[in-house]
Amino acid sequence: MFATDTELSRLSNAKTWYVNDTLHIVRQLFYQLFTVHIFVQQAKNMKQVPLVQVVMSHQQKRGQLAVIQAIKDILQRPPQVQCIVMDVEDAI
């Protein structure tokens, strides 16, 4: 799992998380890149930025759920997330 303290702080303040699992983009031994994004706005500009990247060795719903729980566990304060938008066929 890759994320800075600043990124985790932004993630804990976000009300919506956007989750994506990209398959076959990582080298052998791994299977997917699982990322969590939020929208960040500065003045009139808004961009979606990845805050957490996780390299996974398999694609299973329970593994993805475990990643989301692990992210919640390492946040310095309880997350404000109210909605998780997923880009997967079978939303977890």
N, CA, C and O atoms as CSV, one atom per row, in Angstrom:
chain,resi,resn,atom,element,x,y,z
A,1,MET,N,N,0.861,-1.165,0.000
A,1,MET,CA,C,0.000,0.000,0.000
A,1,MET,C,C,0.906,1.226,0.000
A,1,MET,O,O,1.844,1.316,0.792
A,2,PHE,N,N,0.620,2.159,-0.886
A,2,PHE,CA,C,1.417,3.366,-1.026
A,2,PHE,C,C,0.531,4.598,-0.825
A,2,PHE,O,O,-0.458,4.789,-1.532
A,3,ALA,N,N,0.905,5.427,0.151
A,3,ALA,CA,C,0.197,6.689,0.401
A,3,ALA,C,C,1.018,7.500,1.391
A,3,ALA,O,O,1.660,6.944,2.282
A,4,THR,N,N,0.992,8.809,1.228
A,4,THR,CA,C,1.674,9.682,2.180
A,4,THR,C,C,0.708,10.077,3.283
A,4,THR,O,O,-0.499,9.870,3.157
A,5,ASP,N,N,1.226,10.640,4.356
A,5,ASP,CA,C,0.371,11.132,5.441
A,5,ASP,C,C,-0.583,12.214,4.949
A,5,ASP,O,O,-1.736,12.266,5.377
A,6,THR,N,N,-0.114,13.071,4.060
A,6,THR,CA,C,-0.964,14.121,3.497
A,6,THR,C,C,-2.101,13.512,2.690
A,6,THR,O,O,-3.247,13.946,2.798
A,7,GLU,N,N,-1.788,12.518,1.889
A,7,GLU,CA,C,-2.825,11.866,1.096
A,7,GLU,C,C,-3.846,11.172,1.987
A,7,GLU,O,O,-5.045,11.231,1.715
A,8,LEU,N,N,-3.389,10.521,3.040
A,8,LEU,CA,C,-4.315,9.860,3.966
A,8,LEU,C,C,-5.182,10.873,4.691
A,8,LEU,O,O,-6.354,10.603,4.953
A,9,SER,N,N,-4.634,12.023,5.017
A,9,SER,CA,C,-5.413,13.077,5.659
A,9,SER,C,C,-6.512,13.574,4.725
A,9,SER,O,O,-7.654,13.760,5.145
A,10,ARG,N,N,-6.164,13.787,3.460
A,10,ARG,CA,C,-7.175,14.205,2.471
A,10,ARG,C,C,-8.252,13.137,2.313
A,10,ARG,O,O,-9.438,13.446,2.204
A,11,LEU,N,N,-7.828,11.894,2.303
A,11,LEU,CA,C,-8.778,10.802,2.145
A,11,LEU,C,C,-9.745,10.743,3.320
A,11,LEU,O,O,-10.938,10.505,3.130
A,12,SER,N,N,-9.247,10.954,4.521
A,12,SER,CA,C,-10.124,10.883,5.699
A,12,SER,C,C,-11.158,12.003,5.702
A,12,SER,O,O,-12.217,11.856,6.311
A,13,ASN,N,N,-10.871,13.121,5.033
A,13,ASN,CA,C,-11.809,14.244,4.969
A,13,ASN,C,C,-12.818,14.128,3.830
A,13,ASN,O,O,-13.830,14.829,3.828
A,14,ALA,N,N,-12.555,13.260,2.872
A,14,ALA,CA,C,-13.412,13.157,1.686
A,14,ALA,C,C,-14.711,12.430,2.004
A,14,ALA,O,O,-14.721,11.444,2.741
A,15,LYS,N,N,-15.794,12.924,1.445
A,15,LYS,CA,C,-17.108,12.303,1.644
A,15,LYS,C,C,-17.377,11.194,0.629
A,15,LYS,O,O,-18.209,10.318,0.866
A,16,THR,N,N,-16.664,11.234,-0.510
A,16,THR,CA,C,-16.824,10.198,-1.536
A,16,THR,C,C,-15.458,9.677,-1.941
A,16,THR,O,O,-14.548,10.454,-2.229
A,17,TRP,N,N,-15.320,8.362,-1.960
A,17,TRP,CA,C,-14.120,7.707,-2.451
A,17,TRP,C,C,-14.454,7.045,-3.784
A,17,TRP,O,O,-15.532,6.473,-3.947
A,18,TYR,N,N,-13.536,7.125,-4.724
A,18,TYR,CA,C,-13.686,6.478,-6.023
A,18,TYR,C,C,-12.629,5.382,-6.111
A,18,TYR,O,O,-11.430,5.658,-6.066
A,19,VAL,N,N,-13.079,4.145,-6.237
A,19,VAL,CA,C,-12.181,2.988,-6.185
A,19,VAL,C,C,-12.107,2.350,-7.569
A,19,VAL,O,O,-13.115,2.218,-8.264
A,20,ASN,N,N,-10.903,1.959,-7.953
A,20,ASN,CA,C,-10.687,1.343,-9.251
A,20,ASN,C,C,-9.723,0.181,-9.087
A,20,ASN,O,O,-8.737,0.279,-8.357
A,21,ASP,N,N,-10.010,-0.914,-9.767
A,21,ASP,CA,C,-9.040,-2.017,-9.799
A,21,ASP,C,C,-8.652,-2.251,-11.248
A,21,ASP,O,O,-9.470,-2.675,-12.065
A,22,THR,N,N,-7.405,-1.971,-11.552
A,22,THR,CA,C,-6.881,-2.111,-12.903
A,22,THR,C,C,-6.115,-3.422,-12.982
A,22,THR,O,O,-5.161,-3.645,-12.237
A,23,LEU,N,N,-6.540,-4.274,-13.881
A,23,LEU,CA,C,-5.943,-5.609,-13.997
A,23,LEU,C,C,-4.793,-5.617,-14.996
A,23,LEU,O,O,-4.779,-4.850,-15.959
A,24,HIS,N,N,-3.842,-6.488,-14.748
A,24,HIS,CA,C,-2.744,-6.773,-15.677
A,24,HIS,C,C,-1.884,-5.552,-16.008
A,24,HIS,O,O,-1.269,-5.505,-17.073
A,25,ILE,N,N,-1.832,-4.583,-15.126
A,25,ILE,CA,C,-0.986,-3.412,-15.361
A,25,ILE,C,C,0.326,-3.526,-14.569
A,25,ILE,O,O,1.290,-2.810,-14.842
A,26,VAL,N,N,0.345,-4.417,-13.607
A,26,VAL,CA,C,1.526,-4.591,-12.762
A,26,VAL,C,C,2.316,-5.819,-13.219
A,26,VAL,O,O,1.796,-6.681,-13.927
A,27,ARG,N,N,3.549,-5.878,-12.812
A,27,ARG,CA,C,4.428,-6.978,-13.223
A,27,ARG,C,C,4.010,-8.305,-12.588
A,27,ARG,O,O,3.212,-8.347,-11.651
A,28,GLN,N,N,4.573,-9.379,-13.127
A,28,GLN,CA,C,4.278,-10.718,-12.617
A,28,GLN,C,C,4.493,-10.781,-11.112
A,28,GLN,O,O,5.231,-9.979,-10.541
A,29,LEU,N,N,3.851,-11.723,-10.496
A,29,LEU,CA,C,3.719,-11.912,-9.056
A,29,LEU,C,C,2.538,-11.108,-8.526
A,29,LEU,O,O,1.990,-11.418,-7.468
A,30,PHE,N,N,2.155,-10.089,-9.258
A,30,PHE,CA,C,1.004,-9.293,-8.858
A,30,PHE,C,C,-0.052,-9.393,-9.946
A,30,PHE,O,O,0.232,-9.801,-11.072
A,31,TYR,N,N,-1.281,-9.012,-9.592
A,31,TYR,CA,C,-2.376,-9.185,-10.521
A,31,TYR,C,C,-3.088,-7.874,-10.844
A,31,TYR,O,O,-3.512,-7.652,-11.978
A,32,GLN,N,N,-3.215,-7.020,-9.853
A,32,GLN,CA,C,-3.966,-5.788,-10.082
A,32,GLN,C,C,-3.429,-4.632,-9.258
A,32,GLN,O,O,-2.770,-4.809,-8.233
A,33,LEU,N,N,-3.738,-3.449,-9.747
A,33,LEU,CA,C,-3.450,-2.215,-9.024
A,33,LEU,C,C,-4.791,-1.679,-8.545
A,33,LEU,O,O,-5.657,-1.341,-9.351
A,34,PHE,N,N,-4.955,-1.603,-7.245
A,34,PHE,CA,C,-6.188,-1.143,-6.606
A,34,PHE,C,C,-5.938,0.276,-6.108
A,34,PHE,O,O,-5.030,0.498,-5.308
A,35,THR,N,N,-6.732,1.235,-6.569
A,35,THR,CA,C,-6.499,2.631,-6.216
A,35,THR,C,C,-7.748,3.274,-5.630
A,35,THR,O,O,-8.876,2.891,-5.942
A,36,VAL,N,N,-7.511,4.267,-4.768
A,36,VAL,CA,C,-8.599,5.055,-4.191
A,36,VAL,C,C,-8.333,6.513,-4.551
A,36,VAL,O,O,-7.255,7.043,-4.281
A,37,HIS,N,N,-9.328,7.156,-5.162
A,37,HIS,CA,C,-9.221,8.528,-5.653
A,37,HIS,C,C,-10.254,9.409,-4.950
A,37,HIS,O,O,-11.244,8.919,-4.407
A,38,ILE,N,N,-10.004,10.704,-4.971
A,38,ILE,CA,C,-11.010,11.692,-4.585
A,38,ILE,C,C,-10.927,12.841,-5.580
A,38,ILE,O,O,-9.954,12.963,-6.325
A,39,PHE,N,N,-11.958,13.682,-5.586
A,39,PHE,CA,C,-11.901,14.902,-6.376
A,39,PHE,C,C,-11.361,16.017,-5.497
A,39,PHE,O,O,-11.787,16.177,-4.353
A,40,VAL,N,N,-10.422,16.785,-6.032
A,40,VAL,CA,C,-9.814,17.912,-5.327
A,40,VAL,C,C,-10.110,19.161,-6.151
A,40,VAL,O,O,-9.941,19.173,-7.370
A,41,GLN,N,N,-10.551,20.205,-5.467
A,41,GLN,CA,C,-10.883,21.444,-6.164
A,41,GLN,C,C,-10.006,22.576,-5.646
A,41,GLN,O,O,-9.796,22.731,-4.443
A,42,GLN,N,N,-9.505,23.356,-6.588
A,42,GLN,CA,C,-8.743,24.557,-6.272
A,42,GLN,C,C,-9.253,25.648,-7.202
A,42,GLN,O,O,-9.131,25.548,-8.423
A,43,ALA,N,N,-9.818,26.674,-6.617
A,43,ALA,CA,C,-10.494,27.729,-7.380
A,43,ALA,C,C,-11.588,27.084,-8.223
A,43,ALA,O,O,-12.467,26.412,-7.683
A,44,LYS,N,N,-11.544,27.280,-9.547
A,44,LYS,CA,C,-12.570,26.692,-10.418
A,44,LYS,C,C,-12.128,25.364,-11.033
A,44,LYS,O,O,-12.867,24.759,-11.810
A,45,ASN,N,N,-10.941,24.921,-10.688
A,45,ASN,CA,C,-10.402,23.684,-11.254
A,45,ASN,C,C,-10.678,22.502,-10.340
A,45,ASN,O,O,-10.458,22.577,-9.131
A,46,MET,N,N,-11.163,21.405,-10.923
A,46,MET,CA,C,-11.410,20.190,-10.165
A,46,MET,C,C,-10.754,19.024,-10.889
A,46,MET,O,O,-10.872,18.882,-12.106
A,47,LYS,N,N,-10.056,18.188,-10.115
A,47,LYS,CA,C,-9.376,17.024,-10.687
A,47,LYS,C,C,-9.585,15.827,-9.780
A,47,LYS,O,O,-9.707,15.956,-8.562
A,48,GLN,N,N,-9.624,14.665,-10.401
A,48,GLN,CA,C,-9.655,13.430,-9.635
A,48,GLN,C,C,-8.214,12.979,-9.458
A,48,GLN,O,O,-7.477,12.850,-10.436
A,49,VAL,N,N,-7.810,12.739,-8.220
A,49,VAL,CA,C,-6.424,12.360,-7.945
A,49,VAL,C,C,-6.381,11.062,-7.139
A,49,VAL,O,O,-7.187,10.861,-6.230
A,50,PRO,N,N,-5.439,10.186,-7.478
A,50,PRO,CA,C,-5.275,8.962,-6.691
A,50,PRO,C,C,-4.545,9.282,-5.389
A,50,PRO,O,O,-3.535,9.985,-5.389
A,51,LEU,N,N,-5.061,8.767,-4.299
A,51,LEU,CA,C,-4.422,9.014,-3.001
A,51,LEU,C,C,-3.801,7.761,-2.412
A,51,LEU,O,O,-2.827,7.843,-1.663
A,52,VAL,N,N,-4.347,6.619,-2.739
A,52,VAL,CA,C,-3.813,5.354,-2.221
A,52,VAL,C,C,-3.696,4.384,-3.387
A,52,VAL,O,O,-4.619,4.243,-4.190
A,53,GLN,N,N,-2.548,3.717,-3.470
A,53,GLN,CA,C,-2.331,2.686,-4.477
A,53,GLN,C,C,-1.936,1.407,-3.760
A,53,GLN,O,O,-1.091,1.417,-2.865
A,54,VAL,N,N,-2.555,0.311,-4.160
A,54,VAL,CA,C,-2.271,-0.985,-3.549
A,54,VAL,C,C,-2.013,-1.986,-4.668
A,54,VAL,O,O,-2.836,-2.143,-5.570
A,55,VAL,N,N,-0.878,-2.657,-4.608
A,55,VAL,CA,C,-0.559,-3.700,-5.569
A,55,VAL,C,C,-1.020,-5.016,-4.949
A,55,VAL,O,O,-0.599,-5.381,-3.851
A,56,MET,N,N,-1.898,-5.726,-5.674
A,56,MET,CA,C,-2.486,-6.958,-5.133
A,56,MET,C,C,-2.086,-8.165,-5.965
A,56,MET,O,O,-1.865,-8.058,-7.171
A,57,SER,N,N,-1.995,-9.313,-5.309
A,57,SER,CA,C,-1.577,-10.534,-5.991
A,57,SER,C,C,-2.751,-11.331,-6.547
A,57,SER,O,O,-2.545,-12.332,-7.232
A,58,HIS,N,N,-3.967,-10.906,-6.265
A,58,HIS,CA,C,-5.142,-11.601,-6.776
A,58,HIS,C,C,-6.322,-10.636,-6.837
A,58,HIS,O,O,-6.276,-9.537,-6.285
A,59,GLN,N,N,-7.372,-11.068,-7.517
A,59,GLN,CA,C,-8.579,-10.244,-7.595
A,59,GLN,C,C,-9.703,-11.016,-6.926
A,59,GLN,O,O,-10.320,-11.889,-7.538
A,60,GLN,N,N,-9.961,-10.695,-5.691
A,60,GLN,CA,C,-11.056,-11.307,-4.951
A,60,GLN,C,C,-11.760,-10.228,-4.161
A,60,GLN,O,O,-11.127,-9.299,-3.660
A,61,LYS,N,N,-13.067,-10.352,-4.052
A,61,LYS,CA,C,-13.838,-9.344,-3.329
A,61,LYS,C,C,-13.364,-9.214,-1.887
A,61,LYS,O,O,-13.248,-8.102,-1.372
A,62,ARG,N,N,-13.091,-10.328,-1.237
A,62,ARG,CA,C,-12.691,-10.231,0.181
A,62,ARG,C,C,-11.334,-9.547,0.327
A,62,ARG,O,O,-11.079,-8.886,1.333
A,63,GLY,N,N,-10.465,-9.701,-0.671
A,63,GLY,CA,C,-9.184,-8.996,-0.643
A,63,GLY,C,C,-9.370,-7.503,-0.801
A,63,GLY,O,O,-8.702,-6.710,-0.136
A,64,GLN,N,N,-10.287,-7.118,-1.691
A,64,GLN,CA,C,-10.576,-5.707,-1.886
A,64,GLN,C,C,-11.244,-5.106,-0.649
A,64,GLN,O,O,-10.944,-3.977,-0.261
A,65,LEU,N,N,-12.137,-5.858,-0.043
A,65,LEU,CA,C,-12.763,-5.399,1.206
A,65,LEU,C,C,-11.717,-5.250,2.309
A,65,LEU,O,O,-11.773,-4.311,3.102
A,66,ALA,N,N,-10.770,-6.177,2.352
A,66,ALA,CA,C,-9.702,-6.111,3.352
A,66,ALA,C,C,-8.837,-4.872,3.132
A,66,ALA,O,O,-8.387,-4.248,4.093
A,67,VAL,N,N,-8.607,-4.519,1.877
A,67,VAL,CA,C,-7.821,-3.314,1.571
A,67,VAL,C,C,-8.560,-2.072,2.055
A,67,VAL,O,O,-7.960,-1.201,2.685
A,68,ILE,N,N,-9.854,-1.982,1.766
A,68,ILE,CA,C,-10.628,-0.825,2.220
A,68,ILE,C,C,-10.617,-0.746,3.741
A,68,ILE,O,O,-10.481,0.342,4.301
A,69,GLN,N,N,-10.756,-1.879,4.412
A,69,GLN,CA,C,-10.712,-1.879,5.872
A,69,GLN,C,C,-9.327,-1.475,6.375
A,69,GLN,O,O,-9.221,-0.734,7.352
A,70,ALA,N,N,-8.271,-1.947,5.727
A,70,ALA,CA,C,-6.908,-1.583,6.130
A,70,ALA,C,C,-6.677,-0.088,5.974
A,70,ALA,O,O,-6.025,0.535,6.811
A,71,ILE,N,N,-7.214,0.489,4.897
A,71,ILE,CA,C,-7.095,1.938,4.700
A,71,ILE,C,C,-7.799,2.666,5.830
A,71,ILE,O,O,-7.247,3.605,6.404
A,72,LYS,N,N,-9.009,2.243,6.153
A,72,LYS,CA,C,-9.757,2.878,7.250
A,72,LYS,C,C,-8.995,2.747,8.577
A,72,LYS,O,O,-9.009,3.666,9.396
A,73,ASP,N,N,-8.339,1.616,8.781
A,73,ASP,CA,C,-7.597,1.368,10.023
A,73,ASP,C,C,-6.370,2.254,10.171
A,73,ASP,O,O,-6.000,2.604,11.291
A,74,ILE,N,N,-5.722,2.629,9.052
A,74,ILE,CA,C,-4.492,3.424,9.170
A,74,ILE,C,C,-4.748,4.928,9.174
A,74,ILE,O,O,-3.831,5.711,9.419
A,75,LEU,N,N,-5.982,5.336,8.907
A,75,LEU,CA,C,-6.288,6.766,8.951
A,75,LEU,C,C,-6.159,7.266,10.378
A,75,LEU,O,O,-6.499,6.559,11.327
A,76,GLN,N,N,-5.669,8.481,10.527
A,76,GLN,CA,C,-5.423,9.030,11.859
A,76,GLN,C,C,-6.700,9.425,12.581
A,76,GLN,O,O,-6.702,9.600,13.799
A,77,ARG,N,N,-7.783,9.563,11.832
A,77,ARG,CA,C,-9.077,9.848,12.443
A,77,ARG,C,C,-10.144,9.133,11.634
A,77,ARG,O,O,-9.892,8.754,10.490
A,78,PRO,N,N,-11.326,8.939,12.195
A,78,PRO,CA,C,-12.370,8.232,11.450
A,78,PRO,C,C,-12.679,8.932,10.128
A,78,PRO,O,O,-12.768,10.159,10.082
A,79,PRO,N,N,-12.840,8.167,9.062
A,79,PRO,CA,C,-13.112,8.773,7.755
A,79,PRO,C,C,-14.498,9.400,7.712
A,79,PRO,O,O,-15.420,8.956,8.396
A,80,GLN,N,N,-14.627,10.440,6.896
A,80,GLN,CA,C,-15.902,11.124,6.698
A,80,GLN,C,C,-16.655,10.559,5.495
A,80,GLN,O,O,-17.691,11.095,5.102
A,81,VAL,N,N,-16.141,9.489,4.917
A,81,VAL,CA,C,-16.699,8.924,3.689
A,81,VAL,C,C,-18.152,8.505,3.903
A,81,VAL,O,O,-18.499,7.860,4.892
A,82,GLN,N,N,-18.981,8.893,2.944
A,82,GLN,CA,C,-20.396,8.531,2.965
A,82,GLN,C,C,-20.761,7.639,1.781
A,82,GLN,O,O,-21.796,6.972,1.787
A,83,CYS,N,N,-19.901,7.636,0.773
A,83,CYS,CA,C,-20.188,6.886,-0.438
A,83,CYS,C,C,-18.875,6.402,-1.052
A,83,CYS,O,O,-17.896,7.145,-1.117
A,84,ILE,N,N,-18.871,5.152,-1.501
A,84,ILE,CA,C,-17.717,4.623,-2.220
A,84,ILE,C,C,-18.206,4.232,-3.616
A,84,ILE,O,O,-19.058,3.356,-3.763
A,85,VAL,N,N,-17.658,4.888,-4.631
A,85,VAL,CA,C,-18.024,4.618,-6.013
A,85,VAL,C,C,-16.973,3.671,-6.575
A,85,VAL,O,O,-15.774,3.941,-6.504
A,86,MET,N,N,-17.442,2.550,-7.138
A,86,MET,CA,C,-16.511,1.538,-7.600
A,86,MET,C,C,-16.601,1.355,-9.103
A,86,MET,O,O,-17.687,1.402,-9.682
A,87,ASP,N,N,-15.473,1.148,-9.719
A,87,ASP,CA,C,-15.390,0.893,-11.142
A,87,ASP,C,C,-15.064,-0.583,-11.350
A,87,ASP,O,O,-14.020,-0.937,-11.899
A,88,VAL,N,N,-15.973,-1.422,-10.901
A,88,VAL,CA,C,-15.800,-2.858,-11.066
A,88,VAL,C,C,-17.137,-3.436,-11.463
A,88,VAL,O,O,-18.184,-2.865,-11.157
A,89,GLU,N,N,-17.107,-4.569,-12.144
A,89,GLU,CA,C,-18.368,-5.164,-12.587
A,89,GLU,C,C,-19.244,-5.588,-11.424
A,89,GLU,O,O,-20.447,-5.329,-11.426
A,90,ASP,N,N,-18.657,-6.230,-10.442
A,90,ASP,CA,C,-19.384,-6.672,-9.269
A,90,ASP,C,C,-18.964,-5.796,-8.110
A,90,ASP,O,O,-17.970,-6.095,-7.450
A,91,ALA,N,N,-19.683,-4.733,-7.844
A,91,ALA,CA,C,-19.294,-3.799,-6.785
A,91,ALA,C,C,-19.215,-4.531,-5.455
A,91,ALA,O,O,-20.086,-5.331,-5.113
A,92,ILE,N,N,-18.146,-4.237,-4.709
A,92,ILE,CA,C,-17.987,-4.852,-3.401
A,92,ILE,C,C,-18.632,-3.970,-2.366
A,92,ILE,O,O,-18.618,-4.298,-1.179
